[in-house]
Amino acid sequence: MAKDRKPDAGRAGGGSSRSGSGARPVSTTKGSSASRGPAPRNGGRGRTRPPTQVVTQSRPWGLIAAAVAVVVFAAAAITYAVVQVRASDAAKVDALDEISGIQSFDYAAGQEHVSTPVEYDQTPPVGGPHDGEWADCTGTVYDADIRHENAVHSMEHGAVWIAYDPDEVSGDDVAKLAELVDGVSGRLLSPYAGLDSAVSLQSWNHQLEVDSVDDPRIEQFADFLTFNGEVEGHYPEIGASCENPTFVADPLVVGDSSRGADATTTDAPTTPTMGADGSTETPTE
C-alpha cells in the first residue's frame, strides 16, 4: 500500500522557491527603503533645494556723509560771501566827508600849460599850472619819481595819483598798492621822495595822507574819486584821455626837462573816458 506524500516544503503556503515566481519576500533589514517613510517629491533623487539666503541691505553711509559735507561747505561759502559783501558795503563811501582826513583845495579849471618847473604849495601837488603832456594814467605803475608837472595834468583828466615814500614803503607793500592801480584806467602809482607820510593820494583838488598801505581809506579814496565828475571842483576835463604811449615808453622823471613842443599829446580825447555823469565832451583849455 502506497504511503501518502508529504507536502513539498517549497510549496508551503502556495509559494515557490524559484526566483521569478511568486511575490518577493519583504526584507526587514534595518535601513531598507521600507523604513524610510514617504518618498521625496523630487522623483526620489534624494536632493532638496537649498534654503534661500536673506540679504540685509546696508545704508549708504559714505554717500550720506559726502552729501552732508557738500551742504556744510555750501553753507560756509554762502556765509563767507555774505560777510564779504557786507564788509565791502560798509567800506563804501558816497560822499567826500565820509573819508576821514581828506583835504580839499580850490584850483580852478583851465590852468596854464607850462614847460618850466613849478613850485607847488602842496606835496605832492593837487592842482595848478602843469605841463602840456600828461603822464599816462591807464592803471600805470611807475618805478621812478615821475615829473610832477606831468602828473598834475593827469589829475586834470580825472586820474587818482597814488604816491609813496620809497624810504618807508617797499617790497610787498608796494605790490599791495600796485594791485589797486595796475590795469585800472584813471590811476597811476609812483614813488615820491620826501613825503610827510608813508602814502599820499591825490586827485584834482583833493588829498589824503596815510601812514600804512593797509589803511582802508586808500581804497575808499581811489574808488570814490577815480573819474568822478559829480564832485564839485573835481575832474575839470571830463572825457579827456588818460592814454599817453609816449610817456609809458619814456617817462619823464624829476629833474627832466619838458618835451614841450615835441610832446605828441594834446588835450583832445583819444580814447574818451566816461565821466560819472556819462559825459564825454571834448575838454577845452
BELVENSUL-V542327 format. One record per pair of residues at least 12 apart in sequence whose ideal C-beta (glycine too) atoms are under 8 Angstrom apart, sorted by the first residue. I is the first residue (numbers start at 0). J is the second residue. Records with the same first field share a line. If there is no record, write none. Layout:
# BELVENSUL-V542327
I = J + J
This chain:
# BELVENSUL-V542327
90 = 215 + 218 + 219
91 = 219 + 222
92 = 219 + 222 + 223
93 = 223
95 = 205 + 223 + 230
97 = 219
98 = 207 + 216 + 219 + 220 + 223
99 = 216
100 = 207 + 208 + 209 + 216
101 = 205 + 206 + 207 + 216 + 220
102 = 205 + 206 + 207
103 = 204 + 205 + 232
104 = 121 + 125 + 126 + 204 + 205 + 206
105 = 204 + 232
106 = 125 + 126 + 127 + 203 + 204 + 232
107 = 235
108 = 155 + 235 + 236
109 = 235 + 283 + 284
110 = 126 + 127 + 128 + 129 + 155
111 = 128
112 = 128 + 129 + 130 + 131 + 284
113 = 128 + 129 + 130 + 131 + 148 + 257
114 = 130 + 131 + 256 + 257 + 259
115 = 257
116 = 148
117 = 129 + 147 + 148 + 151
119 = 147 + 151
121 = 206
122 = 193 + 194 + 195 + 199
123 = 147 + 150 + 160 + 162 + 191 + 194 + 199 + 201 + 206
124 = 147 + 150 + 151 + 201
125 = 151 + 154 + 201 + 202 + 203 + 204 + 205 + 206
126 = 151 + 154 + 155 + 203 + 204
127 = 151
128 = 148 + 151
129 = 148 + 149 + 151 + 152 + 155
130 = 146 + 148 + 149 + 151 + 152 + 257 + 262
131 = 152 + 257 + 259 + 262 + 264
132 = 149 + 152 + 243 + 245 + 246 + 251 + 257 + 258 + 262 + 264
133 = 149 + 152 + 153 + 155 + 156 + 241 + 243 + 246 + 264
134 = 146 + 149 + 150 + 152 + 153 + 187 + 243 + 246 + 250 + 251
135 = 153 + 187 + 241 + 242 + 243 + 244 + 246 + 247
136 = 153 + 156 + 158 + 160 + 184 + 185 + 186 + 187 + 241
137 = 184 + 185 + 241 + 242
138 = 180 + 181 + 182 + 183 + 184 + 185 + 186 + 187
139 = 180 + 186 + 187 + 188 + 247
140 = 177 + 180 + 181 + 187 + 188 + 189
141 = 187 + 188 + 189 + 190 + 250
142 = 189 + 190
143 = 189 + 190 + 250 + 252
144 = 189 + 190 + 191 + 192 + 252 + 253
145 = 187 + 189 + 250 + 251 + 252 + 253
146 = 251 + 252 + 253 + 255 + 257
147 = 253
148 = 257
149 = 246 + 251
150 = 187 + 189
153 = 187 + 241
154 = 201 + 202 + 203
155 = 203 + 235 + 236 + 239
156 = 234 + 236 + 239 + 240 + 241 + 272 + 282
157 = 185 + 202 + 203 + 225 + 226 + 227 + 228 + 233 + 234 + 236 + 237 + 239 + 241 + 272 + 274
158 = 185 + 186 + 187 + 202 + 225 + 226 + 241
159 = 185 + 186 + 187 + 200 + 201 + 202 + 220 + 221 + 224 + 225
160 = 186 + 187 + 188 + 189 + 200 + 201 + 202
161 = 176 + 179 + 180 + 186 + 187 + 188 + 189 + 198 + 199 + 200 + 201 + 217 + 221
162 = 188 + 189 + 190 + 191 + 194 + 198 + 199 + 200 + 201
163 = 176 + 188 + 190 + 191 + 194 + 197 + 198 + 199 + 212
164 = 190 + 191 + 192 + 193 + 194 + 196 + 197 + 198
165 = 190 + 191 + 192
166 = 192
167 = 194 + 197
168 = 197 + 198 + 212
172 = 212
175 = 212 + 213
176 = 188 + 198 + 212 + 217
179 = 217 + 218 + 221
180 = 221
183 = 225
184 = 226 + 241 + 272
185 = 225 + 226 + 241 + 272
186 = 221 + 225
192 = 253
194 = 208
195 = 208
196 = 208 + 209 + 210
197 = 209 + 210 + 211 + 212
198 = 210 + 211 + 212 + 214 + 217
200 = 217 + 220 + 221
202 = 220 + 224 + 225 + 233 + 234
203 = 232 + 233 + 234 + 235
204 = 232 + 233
205 = 220 + 224 + 230 + 233
207 = 220
226 = 272 + 273 + 274 + 275
227 = 274 + 275
228 = 274 + 275 + 276 + 278
229 = 275 + 276
234 = 274 + 275
235 = 282
236 = 266 + 282
237 = 274 + 276 + 278 + 279 + 280 + 282
238 = 268 + 271 + 272 + 273 + 274 + 278 + 279 + 280 + 281 + 282
239 = 266 + 267 + 268 + 271 + 272 + 282
240 = 267 + 268 + 269 + 270 + 271 + 272
241 = 270 + 272
242 = 269 + 270
243 = 264
245 = 258 + 262 + 263 + 264
246 = 264
266 = 282 + 283 + 284
267 = 281 + 282
268 = 281 + 282
